[in-house]
Amino acid sequence: MAPKETSPSGYGTIPSSSTAPSAPPPPSPTNVQVIAPATLQAGYTFDAMYDGVTFTVTVPEGGVVKGQRFIVPFVPPAGQDAVPRATAVGEPISSANSGGGGGGSTIPTGVWRDSLCDCLRFGPCHPHFLNAWFCRLVLMGQILTRMKMTWLGFRTRGNPDDRRWKSTFSIMVKLTIAYYVLDILTSPADPETGDDDVNVTLNSVIGSAMFFYTTYVLIQLRATLRHVYSIPEESCLCLYEMGLCGNNPREGICGSGSGGGGDDDGSSSTRLCTSGVAVGWEDVCCAFWCPLCVAGQMARHTVDYEERGRRAVCCNEVGVENWEEDDAYEGVVRVGEGSVLVV
C-alpha cells in the first residue's frame, strides 16, 4: 500500500488526483434562430450575437437567402471551440436526418406551416375545419393528444409513466356534449321578455365558463407548439414594451421555466401557465380574437394532411389516420425545443 502524502505542516493529508473534485459538466447548448444578413452559399461563415456574446455561424447545406432564419446551437463562451451546426428554419424535422428510425416527420420548424387565414385550405368540408367551426373542443382534444397534453394544458411528455394524455380526447368529447346539453336546457324560450331570469343567468355563466376555458387551453397549446417547433413571436410585441406583463418574448408573460410538469428546467415564474413554457402576448391575442383560426392552424401544423396515408378524420383521438404517439416530436431532439430569435 502506498504511503499517504502529508502536508508540510502535518495537519492532514493531501488528496490524490483520484479523489480530486471532478470538473463541472460542460454547459448544454441553447438553440437560437439566426437571421441571415445576406444571401450566402453553404459553408460560408459569419458572426452572430446572442446574450452579448459573438459567435461564428456556418451556413447550412443549400445556402440561405437574405432574411431567412435558421437554427444553430449556441454554446457559452467556455465551449466556443467548435463551430455550431446550423439547421434551416422551415424545413421539416426528420428522424432520418438525426439517425433515428422511421420515415421522419413533415412538421416545419421556425415558422408556421401556413397562416391563420388558411382555414379553408382544404375546403369547407375538411374534418379539421368542421371540428374547428362546430366542435372546437374536439379538435383541441385531438391536437392536445398529438402533443401529449392533458385537458388542462399540462405537458406529460417528460414523464413516460404519465399517461393522462391518453384520456384527453374522451374528456374533451364529454365536455362538448355536456356543454351543448346544458346550453339547450338553460336557453330561455324568449330571452327578450325577461320572464326567465334564472335560465338566462345560468346560460350566461355556462357560456362564459366555456369561453374562458377554451381560451386558456388554446393559449397553453399554442405556446407549447411555438416552444416545441421553435416558432418565435412576430406580432403583439409592443405589449411587452408597454410593461403590461412580461419583459420580452423569450420569457413571455409567465416566465421561461417550467411550472406545469413539462420536460424543461423548472422555474417558479411559470406556475400560472400549466404548459410550463413561455406564453407570449401573441398567443393570448390570437386565442382571444381568432380561436377558430388558431385551432385550425395548429391542426394543420402538426399534421401534413396532404401526406400519403394521413387522411383526416373527424372522430378519432388525433384527427388523422396512421398516427404514432410520438409523431409530433419526431426530430425535435435534433433541432431542440425552445429556440429563440437572434436579430
BAMARFI-840831 format. One record per residue (C-alpha): residue in three letters; x, y, z; residue number from 0. Coordinates in Angstrom, 2 decimals. Layout:
BEGIN
<rec r="ALA" xx="X" yy="Y" zz="Z" k="NUM"/>
...
// end
This chain:
BEGIN
<rec r="MET" xx="0.00" yy="0.00" zz="0.00" k="0"/>
<rec r="ALA" xx="1.43" yy="3.38" zz="-0.94" k="1"/>
<rec r="PRO" xx="2.03" yy="5.74" zz="2.00" k="2"/>
<rec r="LYS" xx="-0.31" yy="8.68" zz="2.45" k="3"/>
<rec r="GLU" xx="1.06" yy="12.05" zz="1.46" k="4"/>
<rec r="THR" xx="1.02" yy="14.62" zz="4.23" k="5"/>
<rec r="SER" xx="1.09" yy="18.37" zz="4.11" k="6"/>
<rec r="PRO" xx="4.26" yy="20.09" zz="5.20" k="7"/>
<rec r="SER" xx="2.58" yy="21.32" zz="8.36" k="8"/>
<rec r="GLY" xx="1.41" yy="17.83" zz="9.25" k="9"/>
<rec r="TYR" xx="-2.22" yy="18.90" zz="9.64" k="10"/>
<rec r="GLY" xx="-3.77" yy="16.41" zz="7.25" k="11"/>
<rec r="THR" xx="-3.45" yy="14.57" zz="4.02" k="12"/>
<rec r="ILE" xx="-3.16" yy="15.96" zz="0.53" k="13"/>
<rec r="PRO" xx="-5.85" yy="14.33" zz="-1.62" k="14"/>
<rec r="SER" xx="-4.53" yy="12.33" zz="-4.52" k="15"/>
<rec r="SER" xx="-5.58" yy="13.04" zz="-8.09" k="16"/>
<rec r="SER" xx="-8.12" yy="10.22" zz="-7.92" k="17"/>
<rec r="THR" xx="-10.02" yy="11.99" zz="-5.14" k="18"/>
<rec r="ALA" xx="-9.82" yy="15.49" zz="-6.61" k="19"/>
<rec r="PRO" xx="-13.20" yy="17.05" zz="-7.41" k="20"/>
<rec r="SER" xx="-14.30" yy="16.39" zz="-10.96" k="21"/>
<rec r="ALA" xx="-14.63" yy="19.25" zz="-13.41" k="22"/>
<rec r="PRO" xx="-18.15" yy="20.63" zz="-13.83" k="23"/>
<rec r="PRO" xx="-20.01" yy="19.28" zz="-16.86" k="24"/>
<rec r="PRO" xx="-19.83" yy="21.45" zz="-19.98" k="25"/>
<rec r="PRO" xx="-22.78" yy="23.80" zz="-20.43" k="26"/>
<rec r="SER" xx="-25.53" yy="22.49" zz="-22.66" k="27"/>
<rec r="PRO" xx="-26.10" yy="24.42" zz="-25.89" k="28"/>
<rec r="THR" xx="-29.02" yy="26.77" zz="-26.37" k="29"/>
<rec r="ASN" xx="-30.70" yy="26.64" zz="-29.77" k="30"/>
<rec r="VAL" xx="-31.08" yy="30.09" zz="-31.28" k="31"/>
<rec r="GLN" xx="-32.56" yy="31.35" zz="-34.51" k="32"/>
<rec r="VAL" xx="-30.28" yy="33.44" zz="-36.67" k="33"/>
<rec r="ILE" xx="-31.40" yy="35.75" zz="-39.45" k="34"/>
<rec r="ALA" xx="-29.13" yy="35.56" zz="-42.49" k="35"/>
<rec r="PRO" xx="-27.58" yy="39.01" zz="-43.10" k="36"/>
<rec r="ALA" xx="-27.24" yy="38.33" zz="-46.84" k="37"/>
<rec r="THR" xx="-27.74" yy="35.66" zz="-49.48" k="38"/>
<rec r="LEU" xx="-24.96" yy="33.18" zz="-48.73" k="39"/>
<rec r="GLN" xx="-23.79" yy="29.85" zz="-50.07" k="40"/>
<rec r="ALA" xx="-23.46" yy="26.70" zz="-47.96" k="41"/>
<rec r="GLY" xx="-20.33" yy="26.63" zz="-45.83" k="42"/>
<rec r="TYR" xx="-19.98" yy="30.40" zz="-45.61" k="43"/>
<rec r="THR" xx="-19.38" yy="31.67" zz="-42.07" k="44"/>
<rec r="PHE" xx="-20.43" yy="34.89" zz="-40.41" k="45"/>
<rec r="ASP" xx="-20.67" yy="36.28" zz="-36.89" k="46"/>
<rec r="ALA" xx="-23.91" yy="36.46" zz="-34.89" k="47"/>
<rec r="MET" xx="-24.55" yy="37.76" zz="-31.39" k="48"/>
<rec r="TYR" xx="-26.50" yy="36.17" zz="-28.56" k="49"/>
<rec r="ASP" xx="-26.71" yy="37.46" zz="-24.98" k="50"/>
<rec r="GLY" xx="-23.89" yy="39.88" zz="-25.75" k="51"/>
<rec r="VAL" xx="-21.57" yy="37.11" zz="-27.00" k="52"/>
<rec r="THR" xx="-20.37" yy="36.98" zz="-30.61" k="53"/>
<rec r="PHE" xx="-20.06" yy="33.50" zz="-32.13" k="54"/>
<rec r="THR" xx="-19.38" yy="32.05" zz="-35.58" k="55"/>
<rec r="VAL" xx="-22.19" yy="30.52" zz="-37.62" k="56"/>
<rec r="THR" xx="-21.79" yy="28.28" zz="-40.67" k="57"/>
<rec r="VAL" xx="-24.45" yy="28.45" zz="-43.37" k="58"/>
<rec r="PRO" xx="-26.27" yy="25.09" zz="-43.72" k="59"/>
<rec r="GLU" xx="-26.48" yy="22.96" zz="-46.85" k="60"/>
<rec r="GLY" xx="-28.45" yy="24.56" zz="-49.63" k="61"/>
<rec r="GLY" xx="-27.41" yy="28.07" zz="-48.61" k="62"/>
<rec r="VAL" xx="-29.65" yy="30.85" zz="-47.35" k="63"/>
<rec r="VAL" xx="-31.23" yy="34.00" zz="-48.72" k="64"/>
<rec r="LYS" xx="-31.15" yy="37.36" zz="-47.02" k="65"/>
<rec r="GLY" xx="-33.62" yy="37.47" zz="-44.13" k="66"/>
<rec r="GLN" xx="-34.01" yy="33.68" zz="-43.91" k="67"/>
<rec r="ARG" xx="-33.96" yy="32.18" zz="-40.43" k="68"/>
<rec r="PHE" xx="-32.08" yy="29.07" zz="-39.43" k="69"/>
<rec r="ILE" xx="-31.32" yy="27.37" zz="-36.15" k="70"/>
<rec r="VAL" xx="-27.87" yy="26.92" zz="-34.61" k="71"/>
<rec r="PRO" xx="-26.84" yy="25.60" zz="-31.18" k="72"/>
<rec r="PHE" xx="-25.14" yy="28.32" zz="-29.14" k="73"/>
<rec r="VAL" xx="-22.61" yy="27.23" zz="-26.53" k="74"/>
<rec r="PRO" xx="-21.49" yy="29.68" zz="-23.81" k="75"/>
<rec r="PRO" xx="-18.01" yy="31.21" zz="-24.22" k="76"/>
<rec r="ALA" xx="-16.22" yy="28.39" zz="-22.38" k="77"/>
<rec r="GLY" xx="-17.15" yy="25.96" zz="-25.15" k="78"/>
<rec r="GLN" xx="-16.57" yy="28.02" zz="-28.27" k="79"/>
<rec r="ASP" xx="-14.03" yy="25.73" zz="-29.91" k="80"/>
<rec r="ALA" xx="-16.50" yy="24.01" zz="-32.25" k="81"/>
<rec r="VAL" xx="-18.39" yy="25.86" zz="-34.96" k="82"/>
<rec r="PRO" xx="-22.18" yy="25.48" zz="-34.40" k="83"/>
<rec r="ARG" xx="-24.02" yy="23.23" zz="-36.83" k="84"/>
<rec r="ALA" xx="-26.90" yy="25.04" zz="-38.50" k="85"/>
<rec r="THR" xx="-30.36" yy="23.79" zz="-39.37" k="86"/>
<rec r="ALA" xx="-32.50" yy="25.64" zz="-41.88" k="87"/>
<rec r="VAL" xx="-35.71" yy="27.05" zz="-40.43" k="88"/>
<rec r="GLY" xx="-38.92" yy="25.97" zz="-42.09" k="89"/>
<rec r="GLU" xx="-37.59" yy="22.60" zz="-43.20" k="90"/>
<rec r="PRO" xx="-39.43" yy="19.55" zz="-41.85" k="91"/>
<rec r="ILE" xx="-37.76" yy="17.96" zz="-38.85" k="92"/>
<rec r="SER" xx="-36.76" yy="14.45" zz="-39.80" k="93"/>
<rec r="SER" xx="-35.76" yy="11.50" zz="-37.68" k="94"/>
<rec r="ALA" xx="-33.88" yy="10.16" zz="-40.69" k="95"/>
<rec r="ASN" xx="-31.51" yy="13.12" zz="-40.51" k="96"/>
<rec r="SER" xx="-30.99" yy="12.64" zz="-36.81" k="97"/>
<rec r="GLY" xx="-30.09" yy="9.00" zz="-37.01" k="98"/>
<rec r="GLY" xx="-33.48" yy="7.77" zz="-35.83" k="99"/>
<rec r="GLY" xx="-35.67" yy="5.21" zz="-37.44" k="100"/>
<rec r="GLY" xx="-38.86" yy="5.59" zz="-39.34" k="101"/>
<rec r="GLY" xx="-39.70" yy="7.77" zz="-42.23" k="102"/>
<rec r="GLY" xx="-39.34" yy="11.04" zz="-40.39" k="103"/>
<rec r="SER" xx="-41.75" yy="13.86" zz="-39.69" k="104"/>
<rec r="THR" xx="-43.04" yy="16.58" zz="-42.00" k="105"/>
<rec r="ILE" xx="-43.53" yy="19.26" zz="-39.34" k="106"/>
<rec r="PRO" xx="-41.74" yy="22.54" zz="-40.14" k="107"/>
<rec r="THR" xx="-39.61" yy="24.31" zz="-37.54" k="108"/>
<rec r="GLY" xx="-39.05" yy="28.01" zz="-37.03" k="109"/>
<rec r="VAL" xx="-42.19" yy="29.08" zz="-38.91" k="110"/>
<rec r="TRP" xx="-45.81" yy="28.02" zz="-39.08" k="111"/>
<rec r="ARG" xx="-46.73" yy="25.66" zz="-41.90" k="112"/>
<rec r="ASP" xx="-49.31" yy="28.16" zz="-43.15" k="113"/>
<rec r="SER" xx="-51.10" yy="31.29" zz="-41.98" k="114"/>
<rec r="LEU" xx="-54.01" yy="31.86" zz="-39.63" k="115"/>
<rec r="CYS" xx="-56.24" yy="32.66" zz="-42.59" k="116"/>
<rec r="ASP" xx="-55.73" yy="29.32" zz="-44.36" k="117"/>
<rec r="CYS" xx="-58.67" yy="27.66" zz="-42.61" k="118"/>
<rec r="LEU" xx="-60.26" yy="26.77" zz="-45.95" k="119"/>
<rec r="ARG" xx="-57.04" yy="25.49" zz="-47.48" k="120"/>
<rec r="PHE" xx="-58.56" yy="22.01" zz="-47.83" k="121"/>
<rec r="GLY" xx="-62.12" yy="23.16" zz="-48.43" k="122"/>
<rec r="PRO" xx="-65.14" yy="23.78" zz="-46.17" k="123"/>
<rec r="CYS" xx="-65.89" yy="20.08" zz="-45.73" k="124"/>
<rec r="HIS" xx="-62.48" yy="19.08" zz="-44.41" k="125"/>
<rec r="PRO" xx="-62.74" yy="17.40" zz="-40.96" k="126"/>
<rec r="HIS" xx="-60.32" yy="19.81" zz="-39.26" k="127"/>
<rec r="PHE" xx="-62.36" yy="22.83" zz="-40.41" k="128"/>
<rec r="LEU" xx="-65.70" yy="21.28" zz="-39.47" k="129"/>
<rec r="ASN" xx="-64.42" yy="20.46" zz="-35.99" k="130"/>
<rec r="ALA" xx="-62.89" yy="23.93" zz="-35.59" k="131"/>
<rec r="TRP" xx="-66.23" yy="25.52" zz="-36.50" k="132"/>
<rec r="PHE" xx="-68.79" yy="23.28" zz="-34.80" k="133"/>
<rec r="CYS" xx="-66.88" yy="21.21" zz="-32.20" k="134"/>
<rec r="ARG" xx="-63.76" yy="23.18" zz="-31.33" k="135"/>
<rec r="LEU" xx="-63.11" yy="21.24" zz="-28.14" k="136"/>
<rec r="VAL" xx="-62.97" yy="18.02" zz="-30.16" k="137"/>
<rec r="LEU" xx="-60.29" yy="19.45" zz="-32.46" k="138"/>
<rec r="MET" xx="-58.39" yy="20.84" zz="-29.46" k="139"/>
<rec r="GLY" xx="-58.55" yy="17.40" zz="-27.84" k="140"/>
<rec r="GLN" xx="-57.02" yy="15.87" zz="-30.95" k="141"/>
<rec r="ILE" xx="-54.16" yy="18.39" zz="-31.01" k="142"/>
<rec r="LEU" xx="-53.59" yy="18.04" zz="-27.25" k="143"/>
<rec r="THR" xx="-53.37" yy="14.28" zz="-27.72" k="144"/>
<rec r="ARG" xx="-50.83" yy="14.66" zz="-30.51" k="145"/>
<rec r="MET" xx="-48.72" yy="16.83" zz="-28.19" k="146"/>
<rec r="LYS" xx="-49.25" yy="14.51" zz="-25.18" k="147"/>
<rec r="MET" xx="-51.00" yy="17.12" zz="-23.09" k="148"/>
<rec r="THR" xx="-53.89" yy="16.85" zz="-20.65" k="149"/>
<rec r="TRP" xx="-57.25" yy="18.56" zz="-20.99" k="150"/>
<rec r="LEU" xx="-55.99" yy="21.28" zz="-18.63" k="151"/>
<rec r="GLY" xx="-52.93" yy="22.01" zz="-20.74" k="152"/>
<rec r="PHE" xx="-50.31" yy="20.09" zz="-18.74" k="153"/>
<rec r="ARG" xx="-47.45" yy="18.54" zz="-20.71" k="154"/>
<rec r="THR" xx="-46.71" yy="14.90" zz="-19.86" k="155"/>
<rec r="ARG" xx="-44.03" yy="14.01" zz="-22.39" k="156"/>
<rec r="GLY" xx="-41.22" yy="14.41" zz="-19.86" k="157"/>
<rec r="ASN" xx="-42.63" yy="11.55" zz="-17.78" k="158"/>
<rec r="PRO" xx="-43.08" yy="8.25" zz="-19.70" k="159"/>
<rec r="ASP" xx="-45.20" yy="6.87" zz="-16.85" k="160"/>
<rec r="ASP" xx="-47.68" yy="9.74" zz="-17.07" k="161"/>
<rec r="ARG" xx="-50.39" yy="8.55" zz="-19.44" k="162"/>
<rec r="ARG" xx="-53.04" yy="11.15" zz="-18.59" k="163"/>
<rec r="TRP" xx="-52.87" yy="12.44" zz="-22.16" k="164"/>
<rec r="LYS" xx="-54.44" yy="9.20" zz="-23.35" k="165"/>
<rec r="SER" xx="-57.80" yy="10.28" zz="-21.90" k="166"/>
<rec r="THR" xx="-57.64" yy="13.88" zz="-23.14" k="167"/>
<rec r="PHE" xx="-59.73" yy="13.34" zz="-26.27" k="168"/>
<rec r="SER" xx="-62.52" yy="11.46" zz="-24.49" k="169"/>
<rec r="ILE" xx="-62.71" yy="14.17" zz="-21.82" k="170"/>
<rec r="MET" xx="-62.99" yy="16.90" zz="-24.45" k="171"/>
<rec r="VAL" xx="-65.76" yy="14.99" zz="-26.23" k="172"/>
<rec r="LYS" xx="-67.66" yy="14.65" zz="-22.95" k="173"/>
<rec r="LEU" xx="-67.20" yy="18.37" zz="-22.25" k="174"/>
<rec r="THR" xx="-68.57" yy="19.18" zz="-25.70" k="175"/>
<rec r="ILE" xx="-71.65" yy="17.03" zz="-25.16" k="176"/>
<rec r="ALA" xx="-72.21" yy="18.40" zz="-21.66" k="177"/>
<rec r="TYR" xx="-71.91" yy="21.98" zz="-22.87" k="178"/>
<rec r="TYR" xx="-74.45" yy="21.59" zz="-25.69" k="179"/>
<rec r="VAL" xx="-76.90" yy="19.76" zz="-23.42" k="180"/>
<rec r="LEU" xx="-76.66" yy="22.41" zz="-20.69" k="181"/>
<rec r="ASP" xx="-76.87" yy="25.19" zz="-23.23" k="182"/>
<rec r="ILE" xx="-80.12" yy="23.75" zz="-24.61" k="183"/>
<rec r="LEU" xx="-81.61" yy="23.11" zz="-21.16" k="184"/>
<rec r="THR" xx="-80.87" yy="26.62" zz="-19.89" k="185"/>
<rec r="SER" xx="-81.79" yy="28.53" zz="-23.02" k="186"/>
<rec r="PRO" xx="-84.83" yy="30.71" zz="-22.27" k="187"/>
<rec r="ALA" xx="-87.84" yy="30.36" zz="-24.53" k="188"/>
<rec r="ASP" xx="-87.98" yy="34.11" zz="-25.13" k="189"/>
<rec r="PRO" xx="-84.96" yy="35.96" zz="-23.67" k="190"/>
<rec r="GLU" xx="-86.43" yy="39.36" zz="-24.61" k="191"/>
<rec r="THR" xx="-89.36" yy="39.08" zz="-22.22" k="192"/>
<rec r="GLY" xx="-87.19" yy="38.73" zz="-19.12" k="193"/>
<rec r="ASP" xx="-89.59" yy="36.18" zz="-17.60" k="194"/>
<rec r="ASP" xx="-86.91" yy="33.53" zz="-17.17" k="195"/>
<rec r="ASP" xx="-84.07" yy="35.33" zz="-15.46" k="196"/>
<rec r="VAL" xx="-82.72" yy="32.18" zz="-13.79" k="197"/>
<rec r="ASN" xx="-82.18" yy="30.37" zz="-17.06" k="198"/>
<rec r="VAL" xx="-80.73" yy="33.49" zz="-18.66" k="199"/>
<rec r="THR" xx="-78.20" yy="33.79" zz="-15.84" k="200"/>
<rec r="LEU" xx="-77.30" yy="30.10" zz="-15.89" k="201"/>
<rec r="ASN" xx="-76.89" yy="30.14" zz="-19.65" k="202"/>
<rec r="SER" xx="-74.62" yy="33.17" zz="-19.46" k="203"/>
<rec r="VAL" xx="-72.50" yy="31.59" zz="-16.72" k="204"/>
<rec r="ILE" xx="-72.12" yy="28.33" zz="-18.65" k="205"/>
<rec r="GLY" xx="-71.23" yy="30.15" zz="-21.86" k="206"/>
<rec r="SER" xx="-68.69" yy="32.39" zz="-20.10" k="207"/>
<rec r="ALA" xx="-67.06" yy="29.44" zz="-18.32" k="208"/>
<rec r="MET" xx="-66.71" yy="27.57" zz="-21.61" k="209"/>
<rec r="PHE" xx="-65.24" yy="30.65" zz="-23.31" k="210"/>
<rec r="PHE" xx="-62.61" yy="31.19" zz="-20.61" k="211"/>
<rec r="TYR" xx="-61.70" yy="27.50" zz="-20.50" k="212"/>
<rec r="THR" xx="-61.37" yy="27.27" zz="-24.28" k="213"/>
<rec r="THR" xx="-59.29" yy="30.45" zz="-24.46" k="214"/>
<rec r="TYR" xx="-56.97" yy="29.35" zz="-21.66" k="215"/>
<rec r="VAL" xx="-56.27" yy="25.92" zz="-23.13" k="216"/>
<rec r="LEU" xx="-55.78" yy="27.39" zz="-26.60" k="217"/>
<rec r="ILE" xx="-53.18" yy="29.76" zz="-25.16" k="218"/>
<rec r="GLN" xx="-51.30" yy="26.93" zz="-23.45" k="219"/>
<rec r="LEU" xx="-51.49" yy="24.74" zz="-26.55" k="220"/>
<rec r="ARG" xx="-50.29" yy="27.42" zz="-28.95" k="221"/>
<rec r="ALA" xx="-47.41" yy="28.38" zz="-26.66" k="222"/>
<rec r="THR" xx="-46.40" yy="24.72" zz="-26.47" k="223"/>
<rec r="LEU" xx="-46.35" yy="24.36" zz="-30.25" k="224"/>
<rec r="ARG" xx="-44.24" yy="27.50" zz="-30.60" k="225"/>
<rec r="HIS" xx="-41.84" yy="26.17" zz="-27.97" k="226"/>
<rec r="VAL" xx="-41.55" yy="22.66" zz="-29.42" k="227"/>
<rec r="TYR" xx="-41.15" yy="23.82" zz="-33.02" k="228"/>
<rec r="SER" xx="-39.04" yy="26.91" zz="-32.25" k="229"/>
<rec r="ILE" xx="-41.52" yy="29.44" zz="-33.66" k="230"/>
<rec r="PRO" xx="-40.86" yy="32.98" zz="-32.39" k="231"/>
<rec r="GLU" xx="-43.49" yy="35.63" zz="-31.78" k="232"/>
<rec r="GLU" xx="-43.90" yy="38.12" zz="-34.61" k="233"/>
<rec r="SER" xx="-46.97" yy="40.11" zz="-33.52" k="234"/>
<rec r="CYS" xx="-48.15" yy="41.96" zz="-30.39" k="235"/>
<rec r="LEU" xx="-44.55" yy="42.65" zz="-29.36" k="236"/>
<rec r="CYS" xx="-45.49" yy="46.22" zz="-28.46" k="237"/>
<rec r="LEU" xx="-47.35" yy="44.89" zz="-25.41" k="238"/>
<rec r="TYR" xx="-44.03" yy="43.95" zz="-23.82" k="239"/>
<rec r="GLU" xx="-42.79" yy="47.50" zz="-24.29" k="240"/>
<rec r="MET" xx="-45.92" yy="48.80" zz="-22.58" k="241"/>
<rec r="GLY" xx="-44.96" yy="46.79" zz="-19.48" k="242"/>
<rec r="LEU" xx="-48.40" yy="45.22" zz="-19.08" k="243"/>
<rec r="CYS" xx="-46.98" yy="41.79" zz="-18.21" k="244"/>
<rec r="GLY" xx="-43.67" yy="40.20" zz="-19.12" k="245"/>
<rec r="ASN" xx="-40.45" yy="41.83" zz="-20.20" k="246"/>
<rec r="ASN" xx="-39.58" yy="40.16" zz="-23.52" k="247"/>
<rec r="PRO" xx="-40.78" yy="37.44" zz="-25.92" k="248"/>
<rec r="ARG" xx="-38.16" yy="34.99" zz="-24.70" k="249"/>
<rec r="GLU" xx="-39.58" yy="34.90" zz="-21.17" k="250"/>
<rec r="GLY" xx="-43.17" yy="35.60" zz="-22.18" k="251"/>
<rec r="ILE" xx="-45.83" yy="36.75" zz="-19.75" k="252"/>
<rec r="CYS" xx="-45.30" yy="33.83" zz="-17.36" k="253"/>
<rec r="GLY" xx="-41.51" yy="33.48" zz="-17.43" k="254"/>
<rec r="SER" xx="-39.26" yy="30.99" zz="-19.21" k="255"/>
<rec r="GLY" xx="-39.10" yy="27.97" zz="-16.92" k="256"/>
<rec r="SER" xx="-41.40" yy="25.02" zz="-16.38" k="257"/>
<rec r="GLY" xx="-44.22" yy="25.09" zz="-13.92" k="258"/>
<rec r="GLY" xx="-46.61" yy="22.56" zz="-15.34" k="259"/>
<rec r="GLY" xx="-44.87" yy="19.23" zz="-15.22" k="260"/>
<rec r="GLY" xx="-43.24" yy="19.59" zz="-18.61" k="261"/>
<rec r="ASP" xx="-39.81" yy="18.39" zz="-19.57" k="262"/>
<rec r="ASP" xx="-37.93" yy="21.67" zz="-19.20" k="263"/>
<rec r="ASP" xx="-35.86" yy="23.11" zz="-16.39" k="264"/>
<rec r="GLY" xx="-38.04" yy="24.40" zz="-13.58" k="265"/>
<rec r="SER" xx="-38.81" yy="27.93" zz="-12.58" k="266"/>
<rec r="SER" xx="-41.50" yy="29.16" zz="-10.24" k="267"/>
<rec r="SER" xx="-42.36" yy="32.04" zz="-12.58" k="268"/>
<rec r="THR" xx="-44.44" yy="29.78" zz="-14.85" k="269"/>
<rec r="ARG" xx="-46.64" yy="28.22" zz="-12.18" k="270"/>
<rec r="LEU" xx="-49.56" yy="30.17" zz="-13.64" k="271"/>
<rec r="CYS" xx="-49.01" yy="28.50" zz="-17.01" k="272"/>
<rec r="THR" xx="-49.90" yy="24.82" zz="-16.89" k="273"/>
<rec r="SER" xx="-47.96" yy="24.05" zz="-20.09" k="274"/>
<rec r="GLY" xx="-44.70" yy="25.02" zz="-18.38" k="275"/>
<rec r="VAL" xx="-43.43" yy="27.02" zz="-21.37" k="276"/>
<rec r="ALA" xx="-43.17" yy="30.72" zz="-22.07" k="277"/>
<rec r="VAL" xx="-46.60" yy="32.06" zz="-23.05" k="278"/>
<rec r="GLY" xx="-46.47" yy="35.13" zz="-25.25" k="279"/>
<rec r="TRP" xx="-48.80" yy="38.02" zz="-25.86" k="280"/>
<rec r="GLU" xx="-49.25" yy="36.76" zz="-29.42" k="281"/>
<rec r="ASP" xx="-50.63" yy="33.50" zz="-28.04" k="282"/>
<rec r="VAL" xx="-53.09" yy="35.38" zz="-25.82" k="283"/>
<rec r="CYS" xx="-54.31" yy="37.75" zz="-28.52" k="284"/>
<rec r="CYS" xx="-54.71" yy="35.05" zz="-31.18" k="285"/>
<rec r="ALA" xx="-56.57" yy="32.71" zz="-28.85" k="286"/>
<rec r="PHE" xx="-58.88" yy="35.51" zz="-27.68" k="287"/>
<rec r="TRP" xx="-59.71" yy="37.05" zz="-31.03" k="288"/>
<rec r="CYS" xx="-59.31" yy="34.17" zz="-33.52" k="289"/>
<rec r="PRO" xx="-59.97" yy="30.82" zz="-31.74" k="290"/>
<rec r="LEU" xx="-61.28" yy="29.09" zz="-34.87" k="291"/>
<rec r="CYS" xx="-58.27" yy="30.16" zz="-36.94" k="292"/>
<rec r="VAL" xx="-55.80" yy="29.29" zz="-34.17" k="293"/>
<rec r="ALA" xx="-57.19" yy="25.79" zz="-33.67" k="294"/>
<rec r="GLY" xx="-57.15" yy="25.14" zz="-37.41" k="295"/>
<rec r="GLN" xx="-53.60" yy="26.43" zz="-37.85" k="296"/>
<rec r="MET" xx="-52.29" yy="24.21" zz="-35.05" k="297"/>
<rec r="ALA" xx="-54.08" yy="21.18" zz="-36.52" k="298"/>
<rec r="ARG" xx="-52.52" yy="21.80" zz="-39.94" k="299"/>
<rec r="HIS" xx="-49.08" yy="22.46" zz="-38.49" k="300"/>
<rec r="THR" xx="-48.82" yy="19.22" zz="-36.55" k="301"/>
<rec r="VAL" xx="-50.07" yy="17.07" zz="-39.46" k="302"/>
<rec r="ASP" xx="-49.44" yy="17.32" zz="-43.17" k="303"/>
<rec r="TYR" xx="-52.90" yy="16.40" zz="-44.44" k="304"/>
<rec r="GLU" xx="-51.52" yy="16.09" zz="-47.97" k="305"/>
<rec r="GLU" xx="-49.05" yy="13.41" zz="-46.96" k="306"/>
<rec r="ARG" xx="-49.88" yy="9.96" zz="-48.24" k="307"/>
<rec r="GLY" xx="-51.67" yy="7.88" zz="-45.63" k="308"/>
<rec r="ARG" xx="-52.55" yy="10.91" zz="-43.46" k="309"/>
<rec r="ARG" xx="-56.27" yy="11.06" zz="-44.21" k="310"/>
<rec r="ALA" xx="-58.11" yy="13.41" zz="-41.90" k="311"/>
<rec r="VAL" xx="-60.99" yy="12.07" zz="-39.82" k="312"/>
<rec r="CYS" xx="-63.44" yy="13.81" zz="-37.52" k="313"/>
<rec r="CYS" xx="-63.79" yy="11.50" zz="-34.58" k="314"/>
<rec r="ASN" xx="-60.62" yy="9.64" zz="-33.66" k="315"/>
<rec r="GLU" xx="-58.20" yy="10.68" zz="-30.90" k="316"/>
<rec r="VAL" xx="-55.77" yy="12.57" zz="-33.15" k="317"/>
<rec r="GLY" xx="-57.94" yy="13.50" zz="-36.13" k="318"/>
<rec r="VAL" xx="-55.82" yy="11.64" zz="-38.68" k="319"/>
<rec r="GLU" xx="-55.09" yy="8.09" zz="-39.74" k="320"/>
<rec r="ASN" xx="-51.79" yy="6.22" zz="-39.24" k="321"/>
<rec r="TRP" xx="-50.56" yy="8.30" zz="-36.32" k="322"/>
<rec r="GLU" xx="-47.87" yy="7.05" zz="-33.95" k="323"/>
<rec r="GLU" xx="-47.93" yy="8.57" zz="-30.47" k="324"/>
<rec r="ASP" xx="-44.51" yy="10.26" zz="-30.84" k="325"/>
<rec r="ASP" xx="-45.03" yy="11.60" zz="-34.37" k="326"/>
<rec r="ALA" xx="-45.39" yy="15.19" zz="-33.15" k="327"/>
<rec r="TYR" xx="-41.92" yy="15.03" zz="-31.59" k="328"/>
<rec r="GLU" xx="-40.03" yy="13.26" zz="-34.39" k="329"/>
<rec r="GLY" xx="-36.71" yy="15.06" zz="-34.89" k="330"/>
<rec r="VAL" xx="-37.30" yy="17.63" zz="-32.15" k="331"/>
<rec r="VAL" xx="-34.31" yy="16.26" zz="-30.20" k="332"/>
<rec r="ARG" xx="-32.05" yy="17.16" zz="-33.13" k="333"/>
<rec r="VAL" xx="-33.39" yy="20.68" zz="-33.55" k="334"/>
<rec r="GLY" xx="-34.13" yy="21.33" zz="-29.88" k="335"/>
<rec r="GLU" xx="-37.14" yy="22.83" zz="-28.20" k="336"/>
<rec r="GLY" xx="-37.33" yy="26.45" zz="-27.22" k="337"/>
<rec r="SER" xx="-35.09" yy="28.11" zz="-29.80" k="338"/>
<rec r="VAL" xx="-35.12" yy="31.89" zz="-29.59" k="339"/>
<rec r="LEU" xx="-34.72" yy="34.60" zz="-32.17" k="340"/>
<rec r="VAL" xx="-31.42" yy="36.42" zz="-32.68" k="341"/>
<rec r="VAL" xx="-31.60" yy="39.55" zz="-34.81" k="342"/>
// end
